Amino acid sequence: MKDIDIKWIQSEYQSYVAEVTDKNNDIDWDKLIELLCISGDWTRQGAEILVTIVQDYGSFILKNALALALATNIEDGKLRL
């Protein structure tokens, strides 16, 4: 599997987060899920799982999971969400 550049999607998601963040820097996670479905073309289930994974694990473990998924050539995984 070739290297994956995530900068473009990170930028897209940063704009989503900016849209659903209030003046106190609190993220409305339900609105973010809706925005992922509408603008990001995620299914509701996929968006909910994505947000849960982010909230539960954070970037440290997820960057390592991405690196391991790339090293093992696993793109969609068993769940195919």
Phi and psi in degrees as GROMACS dihedral restraints (atoms count N, CA, C in turn):
[ dihedral_restraints ]
;  ai    aj    ak    al  type     phi  dphi    fc
    3     4     5     6     1   -74.7    20    10
    4     5     6     7     1   164.0    20    10
    6     7     8     9     1   -62.8    20    10
    7     8     9    10     1   145.8    20    10
    9    10    11    12     1  -111.8    20    10
   10    11    12    13     1   127.0    20    10
   12    13    14    15     1   -96.0    20    10
   13    14    15    16     1   116.4    20    10
   15    16    17    18     1   -99.4    20    10
   16    17    18    19     1     3.2    20    10
   18    19    20    21     1   -59.2    20    10
   19    20    21    22     1   -39.6    20    10
   21    22    23    24     1   -67.5    20    10
   22    23    24    25     1   -39.9    20    10
   24    25    26    27     1   -76.3    20    10
   25    26    27    28     1   -31.8    20    10
   27    28    29    30     1   -61.9    20    10
   28    29    30    31     1   -42.7    20    10
   30    31    32    33     1   -62.6    20    10
   31    32    33    34     1   -42.9    20    10
   33    34    35    36     1   -61.3    20    10
   34    35    36    37     1   -46.3    20    10
   36    37    38    39     1   -68.7    20    10
   37    38    39    40     1   -32.9    20    10
   39    40    41    42     1   -61.8    20    10
   40    41    42    43     1   -37.4    20    10
   42    43    44    45     1   -68.1    20    10
   43    44    45    46     1   -37.0    20    10
   45    46    47    48     1   -62.0    20    10
   46    47    48    49     1   -47.3    20    10
   48    49    50    51     1   -61.7    20    10
   49    50    51    52     1   -40.5    20    10
   51    52    53    54     1   -60.8    20    10
   52    53    54    55     1   -35.5    20    10
   54    55    56    57     1   -68.1    20    10
   55    56    57    58     1   -27.9    20    10
   57    58    59    60     1  -111.1    20    10
   58    59    60    61     1    13.2    20    10
   60    61    62    63     1  -103.5    20    10
   61    62    63    64     1   132.0    20    10
   63    64    65    66     1   -87.6    20    10
   64    65    66    67     1  -178.2    20    10
   66    67    68    69     1   -66.0    20    10
   67    68    69    70     1   -17.0    20    10
   69    70    71    72     1   -93.0    20    10
   70    71    72    73     1     9.5    20    10
   72    73    74    75     1    65.5    20    10
   73    74    75    76     1    26.2    20    10
   75    76    77    78     1   -92.5    20    10
   76    77    78    79     1   130.3    20    10
   78    79    80    81     1   -88.9    20    10
   79    80    81    82     1   131.9    20    10
   81    82    83    84     1   -88.2    20    10
   82    83    84    85     1    98.0    20    10
   84    85    86    87     1   -65.1    20    10
   85    86    87    88     1   -34.2    20    10
   87    88    89    90     1   -65.2    20    10
   88    89    90    91     1   -41.1    20    10
   90    91    92    93     1   -66.6    20    10
   91    92    93    94     1   -36.1    20    10
   93    94    95    96     1   -63.8    20    10
   94    95    96    97     1   -41.9    20    10
   96    97    98    99     1   -60.7    20    10
   97    98    99   100     1   -44.4    20    10
   99   100   101   102     1   -61.0    20    10
  100   101   102   103     1   -43.2    20    10
  102   103   104   105     1   -65.8    20    10
  103   104   105   106     1   -38.3    20    10
  105   106   107   108     1   -61.9    20    10
  106   107   108   109     1   -37.0    20    10
  108   109   110   111     1   -70.3    20    10
  109   110   111   112     1   -44.6    20    10
  111   112   113   114     1   -76.6    20    10
  112   113   114   115     1   -54.1    20    10
  114   115   116   117     1   -91.9    20    10
  115   116   117   118     1   -28.8    20    10
  117   118   119   120     1   -96.3    20    10
  118   119   120   121     1    -3.4    20    10
  120   121   122   123     1    63.0    20    10
  121   122   123   124     1    30.7    20    10
  123   124   125   126     1   -86.8    20    10
  124   125   126   127     1   152.2    20    10
  126   127   128   129     1   -74.9    20    10
  127   128   129   130     1   161.2    20    10
  129   130   131   132     1   -59.0    20    10
  130   131   132   133     1   -47.1    20    10
  132   133   134   135     1   -61.1    20    10
  133   134   135   136     1   -44.6    20    10
  135   136   137   138     1   -62.6    20    10
  136   137   138   139     1   -43.5    20    10
  138   139   140   141     1   -64.3    20    10
  139   140   141   142     1   -41.1    20    10
  141   142   143   144     1   -64.1    20    10
  142   143   144   145     1   -41.9    20    10
  144   145   146   147     1   -65.8    20    10
  145   146   147   148     1   -43.2    20    10
  147   148   149   150     1   -57.8    20    10
  148   149   150   151     1   -48.5    20    10
  150   151   152   153     1   -64.1    20    10
  151   152   153   154     1   -42.0    20    10
  153   154   155   156     1   -62.0    20    10
  154   155   156   157     1   -43.7    20    10
  156   157   158   159     1   -61.3    20    10
  157   158   159   160     1   -44.3    20    10
  159   160   161   162     1   -61.9    20    10
  160   161   162   163     1   -46.9    20    10
  162   163   164   165     1   -65.3    20    10
  163   164   165   166     1   -39.4    20    10
  165   166   167   168     1   -77.4    20    10
  166   167   168   169     1   -35.6    20    10
  168   169   170   171     1  -112.9    20    10
  169   170   171   172     1   -33.7    20    10
  171   172   173   174     1    73.6    20    10
  172   173   174   175     1   177.6    20    10
  174   175   176   177     1   -71.0    20    10
  175   176   177   178     1   -29.9    20    10
  177   178   179   180     1   -60.5    20    10
  178   179   180   181     1   -54.2    20    10
  180   181   182   183     1   -71.3    20    10
  181   182   183   184     1   -33.8    20    10
  183   184   185   186     1   -69.9    20    10
  184   185   186   187     1   -35.3    20    10
  186   187   188   189     1   -66.5    20    10
  187   188   189   190     1   -34.9    20    10
  189   190   191   192     1   -71.1    20    10
  190   191   192   193     1   -36.6    20    10
  192   193   194   195     1   -64.2    20    10
  193   194   195   196     1   -41.3    20    10
  195   196   197   198     1   -61.5    20    10
  196   197   198   199     1   -45.9    20    10
  198   199   200   201     1   -62.0    20    10
  199   200   201   202     1   -41.1    20    10
  201   202   203   204     1   -70.0    20    10
  202   203   204   205     1   -38.7    20    10
  204   205   206   207     1   -61.8    20    10
  205   206   207   208     1   -41.5    20    10
  207   208   209   210     1   -65.7    20    10
  208   209   210   211     1   -43.0    20    10
  210   211   212   213     1   -64.5    20    10
  211   212   213   214     1   -30.4    20    10
  213   214   215   216     1   -98.7    20    10
  214   215   216   217     1     5.2    20    10
  216   217   218   219     1    59.7    20    10
  217   218   219   220     1    35.1    20    10
  219   220   221   222     1  -101.3    20    10
  220   221   222   223     1   110.6    20    10
  222   223   224   225     1   -95.5    20    10
  223   224   225   226     1   -52.7    20    10
  225   226   227   228     1  -100.3    20    10
  226   227   228   229     1   -21.5    20    10
  228   229   230   231     1    74.0    20    10
  229   230   231   232     1   177.9    20    10
  231   232   233   234     1   -66.3    20    10
  232   233   234   235     1   -36.7    20    10
  234   235   236   237     1   -77.7    20    10
  235   236   237   238     1   -23.7    20    10
  237   238   239   240     1    50.4    20    10
  238   239   240   241     1    47.5    20    10
